[in-house]
Amino acid sequence: MSDVTAGETTGERTGADRRGPFRPARLITLRDRQSRREAAHGFRLVDVVALAVISVVTLTVVSPGSPLDLPVSRALPVVVSALATGRLLRSLGRYRFGRHERLVSHLLGVLGAVVVGVAFGCLTAEIVRRDAHVRDVLVSWAVPAALGLVALHAAWYSMVMRWRSQGRLTPNIVIVGATRHAEDIVADALAQRDVNVLGIFDDRLSRAPRDIAGVPVLGTVADLIGHRMTPFLDLIVVAVDPAARERVRDLTQRLSVLPNDTALVVDDDGTGRHAAIRRLADAPLSPLDVVADPGRRAFAKRVQDVVMSATMLVVLSPLIAVIAIAVRTGSPGPTFFRQRRHGFNNEEIVVWKFRTMRVDATDEHAHQQVTANDARVTKVGRILRAASLDELPQLLNVLHGTMSLVGPRPHAIGMRTGEEESAGLVAEYAQRHRIKPGMTGWAAIHGSRGPLHSPDDVRRRVALDIDYIDRQSFWLDVWILLMTVPSVFGDRTAIR
C-alpha cells in the first residue's frame, strides 16, 4: 500500500477521477434496489392467483353442473394440491433467485413442488373417500399448473437476471478504516464481484493509503456523513479492530446520525467475507419465510400506497382541477411548485405541491419558514394551506414510489430553524429517513405539522417520527389516515 503524500488534501481524495474498480457508470439508489428485492412478494402473489384461477377453471370443467355441486371428494384434493404447491414454492426458496442459481435447476424445483402438491392431493383423496375420477381431476389440474408456473418462473428468472446485469441487485458498501480487514473485504469483493465497494473513509488520513487495491480512500468519517453517495449505500462496514473499543465506540456513535445500516467487522469465515456482507450478496431478493420480514412489510405498504393513491387521484380529480384553476388565476405564475427534499435513506427527491406563494418570494430551501400572516403567501394559498390541500399533488409522488401515504413529512434540503440548519439540531434527525416520507404521519396527527420554529419543535417531531418507524404497521397507517382530516381541520391555530 502506498503512502499518502504530505501535501494531499481531502479535496484531492474526493476528485472525479477517484472512482475505483467497483464504481458503476450510474449509481442506483437503495430505494430502487430494495424495490427490486421486494419483487419476490409480487412474484408469489401472482403465483397464488394463477394457482387459484387454474383450480377454479379445472373444477368448473370437470363439474357436470354448478361447481358448487361438485363432490367434496373431488374438490378438496385439488384445493389441497394448490395450497401445498404454493407453500412448497415458498419453503423451497423458489422466490430467492440466488446469484448462482441456474434456470434449469430452478424450474426443476418448481415442477417438484407441483408433483409433491399432487401427491398431497392424492393422499387427501384416499383419506376423504375413494373416487374413481379424482385421479383424472388431479391430472387435469396438474398439467396446466405445471406449465403455468414454469412459464411464470422463467419470466421471473429472466427479469431478475436482467436486473442483476444492470446492477440493480448489487449491494453498495463503503468501508470505514483503511485496515487489514478492509484489505480482506476488498480482495474478496474483487474475486466474487457480488458487492460494490464504493470507497474507504479513515480519520487517520496521514497514515492511510491513497487506495486499497484501487478502491479510493475518499476522506474522513466527517466527509462520509455529508457525502452525496450515502443514499446509494446498503451498508457501512466499520473495519476497525474491535479490540480498539474507544475508537469503535466513537465511530459508531458518529455514524449513528446516518440512516444507513452499519456493521462492525467481528467475524468472518476465514476468507475475509464478513457475515453481513455475505448476507447482502447471497440474498438478492427478500426472503418470504422470515417472521419479521421488513421486505414483506415494505411490499405490503407499497401495494397499499399504489391502490389508495390511485383511488384518491380518481375520486379527487374534480377538486384537484378546481384548485389548479384557482392557483393559476389567483396570482401570476405556475400552478405547481417543485422542491427538492430529503427522501428515503437521505435520497434527494422532487416533491410536488400546489403553489401557495408569490413567485418572487419562493423559498426552495425553506431558509425562512412560514409565519402567521406571512406576506409571501397568496390569498388562494392561505386557503389551501389551512386545509393542507396544497399537498394533494404529492399523490403523484406516492404513485411514483418516492413517497408513501403515511410516513415522516419530507423536509426541504437545507431547511433552517432559526439561524441553524434543522438537521444539525437533533443527533437522531437522519433516522427519520429510514423509511419513505409520507403525505401525513404520526407527527402530523399529533400537532407537529408545518414549520419548525425552535429546536424543541424539531426534537418533538423527530421523536414522533422515530416512534412511528419503530411501530409501523398496516393498521397504524389506516388509523393515521383516518385521523388526518379531523386533525387538520380541528387544529385551527397551526401555522401552515
TORDRENMAR-118463 format. One line per 8 residues: number of its first residue (from 0); for each residue x, y, z of C-alpha. Coordinates in nm, 4 decimals. Layout:
NUM> X:Y:Z ~ ...
# end
This chain:
0> 0.0000:0.0000:0.0000 ~ 0.1367:0.3377:-0.0966 ~ 0.1761:0.6262:0.1479 ~ -0.0205:0.9499:0.1221 ~ 0.1860:1.2451:0.0083 ~ 0.2340:1.5237:0.2599 ~ 0.0504:1.7789:0.0500 ~ -0.2567:1.5668:-0.0245
8> -0.5886:1.7052:0.0984 ~ -0.9342:1.5623:0.1466 ~ -1.0466:1.7580:-0.1565 ~ -0.7905:1.5786:-0.3721 ~ -0.9147:1.2457:-0.2428 ~ -1.2732:1.3120:-0.3462 ~ -1.1956:1.4136:-0.7036 ~ -1.3918:1.2845:-1.0029
16> -1.1023:1.0531:-1.1016 ~ -1.1278:0.8633:-0.7701 ~ -1.3926:0.6166:-0.8805 ~ -1.2255:0.2820:-0.8189 ~ -1.2848:-0.0624:-0.9744 ~ -1.6407:-0.1052:-0.8411 ~ -1.7965:0.2306:-0.9167 ~ -2.0652:0.1829:-1.1885
24> -2.1291:0.4465:-1.4531 ~ -2.4643:0.5205:-1.2900 ~ -2.5274:0.4751:-0.9199 ~ -2.8626:0.3183:-0.8317 ~ -3.0363:0.4346:-0.5161 ~ -3.1009:0.1984:-0.2276 ~ -3.4743:0.2672:-0.2704 ~ -3.4587:0.1313:-0.6259
32> -3.2626:-0.1792:-0.5237 ~ -3.4934:-0.2535:-0.2324 ~ -3.7990:-0.2275:-0.4558 ~ -3.6433:-0.4959:-0.6798 ~ -3.5655:-0.7178:-0.3812 ~ -3.9250:-0.6887:-0.2636 ~ -4.0412:-0.8215:-0.6025 ~ -4.0314:-1.1722:-0.4518
40> -4.3581:-1.0918:-0.2743 ~ -4.5127:-0.9785:-0.6014 ~ -4.3967:-1.2943:-0.7784 ~ -4.5545:-1.5100:-0.5102 ~ -4.8789:-1.3137:-0.5209 ~ -4.9068:-1.3732:-0.8969 ~ -4.8339:-1.7442:-0.8477 ~ -5.1061:-1.7718:-0.5828
48> -5.3567:-1.6014:-0.8110 ~ -5.2548:-1.8288:-1.1013 ~ -5.2992:-2.1426:-0.8887 ~ -5.6395:-2.0203:-0.7700 ~ -5.7571:-1.9472:-1.1255 ~ -5.6331:-2.2842:-1.2557 ~ -5.8077:-2.4616:-0.9666 ~ -6.1400:-2.2833:-1.0280
56> -6.1241:-2.3478:-1.4036 ~ -6.0375:-2.7149:-1.3510 ~ -6.3229:-2.7697:-1.1064 ~ -6.5618:-2.5846:-1.3392 ~ -6.4652:-2.8019:-1.6366 ~ -6.4950:-3.1332:-1.4511 ~ -6.8235:-3.0395:-1.2863 ~ -7.1291:-3.1610:-1.4789
64> -7.3383:-2.8800:-1.3352 ~ -7.2521:-2.5996:-1.0983 ~ -6.9044:-2.6155:-0.9372 ~ -7.0856:-2.5809:-0.6036 ~ -7.2457:-2.9213:-0.6673 ~ -6.9042:-3.0895:-0.7108 ~ -6.8473:-3.3645:-0.4521 ~ -6.6067:-3.2774:-0.1730
72> -6.4102:-3.5917:-0.2601 ~ -6.3110:-3.4291:-0.5914 ~ -6.2844:-3.0610:-0.4966 ~ -6.0838:-3.0996:-0.1750 ~ -5.7835:-3.2825:-0.3333 ~ -5.7473:-3.0036:-0.5902 ~ -5.7596:-2.7362:-0.3199 ~ -5.5038:-2.9250:-0.1091
80> -5.2760:-2.9684:-0.4132 ~ -5.2879:-2.5954:-0.4875 ~ -5.2226:-2.4969:-0.1241 ~ -4.9386:-2.7486:-0.0863 ~ -4.7755:-2.6387:-0.4126 ~ -4.7900:-2.2731:-0.3146 ~ -4.6443:-2.3472:0.0274 ~ -4.3665:-2.5644:-0.1161
88> -4.2620:-2.2989:-0.3674 ~ -4.2064:-2.0651:-0.0752 ~ -4.0417:-2.3214:0.1548 ~ -3.8040:-2.4432:-0.1180 ~ -3.6808:-2.0893:-0.1796 ~ -3.8196:-2.0627:-0.5330 ~ -3.8562:-1.6856:-0.4869 ~ -3.4969:-1.6161:-0.3806
96> -3.3314:-1.6405:-0.7250 ~ -2.9850:-1.6822:-0.5813 ~ -2.6873:-1.5357:-0.7587 ~ -2.5520:-1.8769:-0.8633 ~ -2.8876:-2.0438:-0.9298 ~ -2.9390:-2.1822:-1.2806 ~ -3.2674:-2.1682:-1.4700 ~ -3.2900:-2.5463:-1.5212
104> -3.2424:-2.6261:-1.1514 ~ -3.4890:-2.3523:-1.0568 ~ -3.7595:-2.4860:-1.2900 ~ -3.6978:-2.8444:-1.1762 ~ -3.7669:-2.7235:-0.8230 ~ -4.0944:-2.5672:-0.9447 ~ -4.2004:-2.8937:-1.1120 ~ -4.1024:-3.0834:-0.7990
112> -4.3315:-2.8605:-0.5931 ~ -4.6227:-2.9384:-0.8269 ~ -4.5534:-3.3144:-0.8129 ~ -4.5403:-3.3142:-0.4313 ~ -4.8534:-3.0969:-0.4251 ~ -5.0378:-3.3538:-0.6358 ~ -4.9137:-3.6286:-0.4029 ~ -5.0719:-3.4427:-0.1099
120> -5.3916:-3.4203:-0.3174 ~ -5.3912:-3.7955:-0.3785 ~ -5.3344:-3.8631:-0.0088 ~ -5.6266:-3.6346:0.0767 ~ -5.8476:-3.8213:-0.1706 ~ -5.7604:-4.1516:-0.0024 ~ -5.8409:-4.0111:0.3413 ~ -6.1709:-3.8449:0.2423
128> -6.3212:-4.1122:0.0200 ~ -6.2183:-4.3218:-0.2763 ~ -6.3349:-4.1639:-0.6015 ~ -6.2657:-4.3264:-0.9361 ~ -6.2456:-3.9889:-1.1112 ~ -6.0267:-3.7978:-0.8636 ~ -5.7035:-3.9049:-1.0338 ~ -5.8254:-3.7658:-1.3683
136> -5.9281:-3.4432:-1.1932 ~ -5.5819:-3.4043:-1.0382 ~ -5.4121:-3.4676:-1.3728 ~ -5.6401:-3.2076:-1.5321 ~ -5.5221:-2.9635:-1.2628 ~ -5.1533:-3.0600:-1.2556 ~ -5.0752:-3.0153:-1.6259 ~ -5.1861:-2.6502:-1.6590
144> -5.0496:-2.5757:-1.3105 ~ -4.7052:-2.7091:-1.4037 ~ -4.6990:-2.5333:-1.7420 ~ -4.8267:-2.2064:-1.5962 ~ -4.5812:-2.1999:-1.3060 ~ -4.2871:-2.2935:-1.5292 ~ -4.3751:-2.0097:-1.7676 ~ -4.4153:-1.7622:-1.4819
152> -4.0903:-1.8600:-1.3110 ~ -3.8996:-1.8483:-1.6395 ~ -4.0258:-1.4904:-1.6720 ~ -3.9312:-1.4123:-1.3081 ~ -3.5847:-1.5603:-1.3612 ~ -3.5293:-1.3587:-1.6793 ~ -3.6414:-1.0410:-1.5035 ~ -3.4089:-1.0958:-1.2075
160> -3.1133:-1.1754:-1.4344 ~ -3.1752:-0.8538:-1.6260 ~ -3.1851:-0.6541:-1.3009 ~ -2.8610:-0.8177:-1.1927 ~ -2.6878:-0.7373:-1.5227 ~ -2.7997:-0.3757:-1.4804 ~ -2.6539:-0.3665:-1.1288 ~ -2.9956:-0.3202:-0.9671
168> -2.9346:-0.6049:-0.7215 ~ -2.5659:-0.5496:-0.6499 ~ -2.5245:-0.4075:-0.2969 ~ -2.3131:-0.0957:-0.2461 ~ -2.0936:-0.0648:0.0621 ~ -1.8272:0.1683:0.1951 ~ -1.5604:0.0813:0.4484 ~ -1.4598:0.2915:0.7467
176> -1.0985:0.2205:0.8357 ~ -0.8113:0.1562:0.5931 ~ -0.7055:-0.1574:0.7819 ~ -0.6104:-0.5175:0.7091 ~ -0.9793:-0.6037:0.7488 ~ -1.0539:-0.3563:0.4692 ~ -0.7889:-0.5236:0.2535 ~ -0.9532:-0.8642:0.3087
184> -1.3005:-0.7305:0.2230 ~ -1.1805:-0.5549:-0.0932 ~ -0.9819:-0.8597:-0.2085 ~ -1.2809:-1.0869:-0.1587 ~ -1.5152:-0.8414:-0.3328 ~ -1.2795:-0.8230:-0.6320 ~ -1.2760:-1.2029:-0.6514 ~ -1.6517:-1.2536:-0.6116
192> -1.7851:-0.9365:-0.7794 ~ -2.1075:-0.9640:-0.5800 ~ -2.0802:-0.6327:-0.3909 ~ -1.9570:-0.2882:-0.4888 ~ -1.7037:-0.1288:-0.2526 ~ -1.7506:0.2357:-0.3492 ~ -1.4847:0.3835:-0.1242 ~ -1.2965:0.3862:0.2037
200> -1.3021:0.6527:0.4739 ~ -1.0487:0.6932:0.7521 ~ -0.9910:0.9712:1.0057 ~ -0.6184:0.8979:1.0028 ~ -0.5504:1.0280:0.6541 ~ -0.1851:1.0953:0.7269 ~ -0.1319:0.7210:0.7725 ~ -0.3945:0.5924:0.5292
208> -0.3014:0.4837:0.1764 ~ -0.4380:0.6615:-0.1275 ~ -0.6288:0.3444:-0.2186 ~ -0.6606:-0.0242:-0.1377 ~ -0.6440:-0.2425:-0.4485 ~ -0.7758:0.0517:-0.6480 ~ -1.0641:0.1341:-0.4111 ~ -1.0037:0.5000:-0.3222
216> -0.9726:0.6435:0.0257 ~ -1.2174:0.9306:-0.0141 ~ -1.1778:1.1181:0.3130 ~ -1.2642:1.1179:0.6808 ~ -1.5752:0.9994:0.8657 ~ -1.6999:1.3585:0.8628 ~ -1.6704:1.3511:0.4820 ~ -1.8768:1.0294:0.4740
224> -2.1533:1.1787:0.6884 ~ -2.2048:1.4592:0.4379 ~ -2.1178:1.2592:0.1260 ~ -2.3540:1.2532:-0.1686 ~ -2.3158:0.8752:-0.2077 ~ -2.4924:0.7877:0.1207 ~ -2.8391:0.7484:-0.0459 ~ -2.6879:0.4707:-0.2578
232> -2.5372:0.2629:0.0255 ~ -2.6724:-0.0674:0.1569 ~ -2.4166:-0.0944:0.4342 ~ -2.1364:0.0941:0.6076 ~ -1.8723:-0.1532:0.7270 ~ -1.6548:-0.0431:1.0185 ~ -1.3319:-0.2324:0.9527 ~ -1.1552:-0.1232:1.2711
240> -1.0116:-0.3815:1.5087 ~ -1.2899:-0.4463:1.7660 ~ -1.0226:-0.4503:2.0372 ~ -0.9889:-0.0726:1.9918 ~ -1.3096:-0.0194:2.1869 ~ -1.2874:0.3548:2.2315 ~ -1.2320:0.4133:1.8609 ~ -1.5115:0.1735:1.7643
248> -1.7495:0.3394:2.0105 ~ -1.6620:0.6832:1.8759 ~ -1.7057:0.5763:1.5120 ~ -2.0389:0.4003:1.5638 ~ -2.1737:0.6953:1.7615 ~ -2.0745:0.9390:1.4856 ~ -2.2188:0.7155:1.2136 ~ -2.5492:0.6811:1.4023
256> -2.6594:1.0152:1.2554 ~ -2.6927:0.8399:0.9180 ~ -2.9980:0.6266:0.8268 ~ -2.7731:0.3643:0.6643 ~ -2.7194:0.0239:0.8251 ~ -2.3799:-0.0106:0.9936 ~ -2.1901:-0.3312:1.0677 ~ -1.8696:-0.3960:1.2593
264> -1.6156:-0.6486:1.1309 ~ -1.6020:-0.9005:1.4126 ~ -1.6451:-1.2331:1.2316 ~ -1.5663:-1.3958:0.9002 ~ -1.5420:-1.7450:0.7573 ~ -1.1666:-1.7399:0.7126 ~ -1.1797:-1.5781:0.3689 ~ -1.2314:-1.2209:0.4832
272> -1.6004:-1.2375:0.3969 ~ -1.7867:-1.0507:0.6684 ~ -2.1183:-1.2137:0.7665 ~ -2.3272:-0.9024:0.6992 ~ -2.1715:-0.8643:0.3527 ~ -2.2300:-1.2338:0.2859 ~ -2.5999:-1.1924:0.3615 ~ -2.6241:-0.8909:0.1332
280> -2.4519:-1.0624:-0.1569 ~ -2.6230:-1.4018:-0.1291 ~ -2.9819:-1.2838:-0.0821 ~ -3.0732:-1.0649:-0.3793 ~ -3.4477:-1.0972:-0.3209 ~ -3.6323:-1.0696:0.0079 ~ -3.6901:-1.3995:0.1927 ~ -4.0533:-1.4971:0.2395
288> -4.0051:-1.7227:0.5414 ~ -3.8858:-1.4675:0.7976 ~ -4.1322:-1.3836:1.0748 ~ -4.0443:-1.0138:1.0961 ~ -3.9528:-0.9576:0.7318 ~ -3.9031:-0.5869:0.6552 ~ -3.9272:-0.6651:0.2839 ~ -4.2759:-0.8108:0.3265
296> -4.3830:-0.5080:0.5290 ~ -4.2388:-0.2699:0.2688 ~ -4.4103:-0.4596:-0.0149 ~ -4.7470:-0.4509:0.1656 ~ -4.7019:-0.0796:0.2301 ~ -4.6217:-0.0227:-0.1374 ~ -4.9342:-0.2109:-0.2520 ~ -5.1379:-0.0089:-0.0037
304> -4.9867:0.3160:-0.1379 ~ -5.0492:0.2351:-0.5045 ~ -5.4094:0.1203:-0.4579 ~ -5.5131:0.4015:-0.2253 ~ -5.3305:0.6863:-0.4022 ~ -5.4669:0.5819:-0.7436 ~ -5.8172:0.5658:-0.5982 ~ -5.7764:0.9056:-0.4317
312> -5.6491:1.0628:-0.7540 ~ -5.9570:0.9426:-0.9401 ~ -6.2034:1.0447:-0.6674 ~ -6.0389:1.3824:-0.6011 ~ -5.9657:1.4713:-0.9656 ~ -6.2542:1.7287:-0.9860 ~ -6.1268:1.9023:-0.6690 ~ -5.7680:1.8930:-0.7977
320> -5.8797:2.0519:-1.1264 ~ -6.0675:2.3319:-0.9433 ~ -5.7643:2.4019:-0.7217 ~ -5.5333:2.4106:-1.0240 ~ -5.7545:2.6696:-1.1953 ~ -5.7773:2.8767:-0.8744 ~ -5.3986:2.8799:-0.8274 ~ -5.3396:2.9710:-1.1915
328> -5.5883:3.2571:-1.1932 ~ -5.5282:3.3745:-0.8348 ~ -5.1761:3.5071:-0.8926 ~ -4.9195:3.5151:-1.1747 ~ -4.7001:3.2087:-1.2009 ~ -4.7072:2.8308:-1.2453 ~ -4.9725:2.6065:-1.0935 ~ -4.7304:2.3707:-0.9260
336> -4.4292:2.4222:-0.7028 ~ -4.1479:2.1658:-0.7032 ~ -3.8980:2.1409:-0.4203 ~ -3.6024:1.9133:-0.3520 ~ -3.6443:1.7357:-0.0204 ~ -3.4929:1.4521:0.1787 ~ -3.6412:1.1121:0.0954 ~ -3.5659:0.7550:0.1964
344> -3.2051:0.6995:0.3073 ~ -3.1241:1.0722:0.2591 ~ -3.2001:1.0467:-0.1134 ~ -3.2863:1.3792:-0.2744 ~ -3.6375:1.3675:-0.4222 ~ -3.8531:1.6239:-0.6007 ~ -4.1797:1.6852:-0.4165 ~ -4.4845:1.8377:-0.5904
352> -4.7236:2.0891:-0.4348 ~ -4.9723:2.3473:-0.5498 ~ -4.8008:2.6859:-0.5487 ~ -4.9118:2.8894:-0.2473 ~ -4.6587:3.1754:-0.2550 ~ -4.5807:3.4614:-0.4873 ~ -4.3260:3.3572:-0.7480 ~ -4.0805:3.6288:-0.6441
360> -4.0938:3.5084:-0.2820 ~ -4.0416:3.1377:-0.3470 ~ -3.8020:2.9794:-0.0967 ~ -3.6846:2.6468:-0.2403 ~ -3.4611:2.5638:0.0580 ~ -3.7032:2.6757:0.3334 ~ -3.4430:2.9102:0.4778 ~ -3.7294:3.1262:0.6038
368> -4.0175:2.9130:0.7296 ~ -4.3772:3.0302:0.7059 ~ -4.5066:3.2534:0.9866 ~ -4.8556:3.3741:1.0819 ~ -4.9967:3.6163:0.8212 ~ -4.6871:3.5623:0.6053 ~ -4.6956:3.8220:0.3261 ~ -4.5379:3.5756:0.0825
376> -4.8470:3.3513:0.0837 ~ -5.1180:3.4292:-0.1730 ~ -5.4893:3.4532:-0.0899 ~ -5.5599:3.1197:-0.2559 ~ -5.2512:2.9800:-0.0862 ~ -5.3846:3.0657:0.2598 ~ -5.6993:2.8633:0.1946 ~ -5.5024:2.5688:0.0571
384> -5.2531:2.5701:0.3428 ~ -5.5263:2.5913:0.6083 ~ -5.6704:2.2614:0.4829 ~ -5.3371:2.1134:0.3612 ~ -5.4902:2.0901:0.0117 ~ -5.1645:2.2185:-0.1393 ~ -5.0204:1.8724:-0.0652 ~ -5.2593:1.6843:-0.2980
392> -5.0151:1.6693:-0.5947 ~ -4.7926:1.4545:-0.3746 ~ -5.0252:1.1670:-0.4632 ~ -4.8130:1.1585:-0.7811 ~ -4.5022:1.1176:-0.5675 ~ -4.6708:0.8273:-0.3895 ~ -4.7583:0.6566:-0.7189 ~ -4.4042:0.7108:-0.8436
400> -4.2639:0.5486:-0.5299 ~ -4.0588:0.8357:-0.3863 ~ -4.3143:0.8939:-0.1094 ~ -4.5707:0.6988:0.0893 ~ -4.9174:0.7986:0.2068 ~ -4.8007:0.7700:0.5680 ~ -4.4536:0.8464:0.6990 ~ -4.2335:1.1273:0.8287
408> -4.3021:1.4508:0.6406 ~ -4.0262:1.5286:0.3880 ~ -3.8251:1.8330:0.4879 ~ -3.6632:2.0668:0.2377 ~ -3.2897:2.0190:0.1910 ~ -3.1103:2.2854:0.3900 ~ -3.4249:2.3781:0.5883 ~ -3.3426:2.6103:0.8770
416> -3.4911:2.6514:1.2202 ~ -3.3937:2.9992:1.3244 ~ -3.0323:3.0528:1.2211 ~ -2.9334:2.6852:1.2229 ~ -2.9975:2.4015:0.9801 ~ -3.2693:2.1799:1.1266 ~ -3.0758:1.8567:1.0599 ~ -2.7981:1.9703:1.2950
424> -3.0221:2.0310:1.5956 ~ -3.1012:1.6656:1.6770 ~ -2.8475:1.3818:1.6630 ~ -3.1158:1.1306:1.5534 ~ -3.2514:1.3563:1.2766 ~ -3.1416:1.1307:0.9882 ~ -3.3124:0.8282:1.1490 ~ -3.6446:0.9701:1.0250
432> -3.5205:0.8841:0.6737 ~ -3.5130:0.5075:0.7384 ~ -3.8438:0.4787:0.5502 ~ -4.0061:0.6797:0.2735 ~ -4.1506:1.0187:0.3685 ~ -4.5280:1.0482:0.3787 ~ -4.8084:1.2869:0.2921 ~ -4.9267:1.2556:0.6508
440> -4.7871:1.0849:0.9553 ~ -4.7800:1.0135:1.3272 ~ -4.6258:1.3539:1.3963 ~ -4.8843:1.5319:1.1802 ~ -5.1866:1.3932:1.3676 ~ -5.0184:1.4863:1.6966 ~ -5.0000:1.8518:1.6013 ~ -4.6416:1.8585:1.4675
448> -4.7034:1.9815:1.1139 ~ -4.5926:2.2819:0.9169 ~ -4.2860:2.4936:1.0016 ~ -4.0475:2.4219:1.2899 ~ -3.9593:2.7432:1.4722 ~ -3.7477:2.6148:1.7614 ~ -3.5077:2.3294:1.8455 ~ -3.7756:2.1842:2.0732
456> -4.0131:2.1668:1.7736 ~ -3.7501:1.9722:1.5789 ~ -3.6829:1.7328:1.8682 ~ -4.0530:1.6615:1.9186 ~ -4.1114:1.5883:1.5505 ~ -3.8071:1.3639:1.5212 ~ -3.9137:1.1711:1.8334 ~ -4.2643:1.1188:1.6927
464> -4.1259:1.0144:1.3521 ~ -3.8900:0.7578:1.5050 ~ -4.1733:0.6266:1.7238 ~ -4.3813:0.5715:1.4080 ~ -4.0968:0.3976:1.2232 ~ -4.0477:0.1547:1.5121 ~ -4.4219:0.0753:1.5306 ~ -4.5258:0.0947:1.1639
472> -4.7999:-0.1455:1.0571 ~ -5.0949:-0.1561:0.8195 ~ -5.3486:-0.0822:1.0921 ~ -5.1450:0.2043:1.2345 ~ -5.1313:0.3544:0.8828 ~ -5.5086:0.3180:0.8490 ~ -5.5583:0.4896:1.1847 ~ -5.3304:0.7778:1.0861
480> -5.5125:0.8238:0.7535 ~ -5.8498:0.8266:0.9291 ~ -5.7283:1.0791:1.1876 ~ -5.5609:1.3131:0.9373 ~ -5.8736:1.5047:0.8286 ~ -6.0094:1.5756:1.1801 ~ -5.6563:1.6625:1.2966 ~ -5.6046:1.9132:1.0156
488> -5.9430:2.0829:1.0485 ~ -5.9505:2.0552:1.4273 ~ -5.6238:2.2474:1.4740 ~ -5.7046:2.5962:1.3512 ~ -5.4164:2.7510:1.5454 ~ -5.1484:2.5681:1.3453 ~ -4.9415:2.7778:1.1075 ~ -4.9259:2.6102:0.7675
# end
